[in-house]
Amino acid sequence: MTSGDQRAQKHQVTLLELVDRVLNRGVVISGDVTLSVADGDLVYVGLRMLLSLVGTLGEQQGQVAAGGGT
């Protein structure tokens, strides 16, 4: 086994652990979609999504208000 394989095995997480980390820390997902025909843009959609627990958002808002930052 190479050292890269060993590092990958150490950093493998289950789906449950990943969801727990995401919800506890929060994540922002963003993307842009443009539908065009013959080099003419017809539709542009900007997507922004925040995924977090309500309690986590409240804690982070309190830290920012208190001057704690990130």
Sequence and secondary structure as in RCSB ss.txt:
>XXXX:A:sequence
MTSGDQRAQKHQVTLLELVDRVLNRGVVISGDVTLSVADGDLVYVGLRMLLSLVGTLGEQQGQVAAGGGT
>XXXX:A:secstr
  HHHHHHHHT   HHHHHHHHHHH EEEEEEEEEEETTEEEEEEEEEEEE  HHHHHHHHHHHHTT   
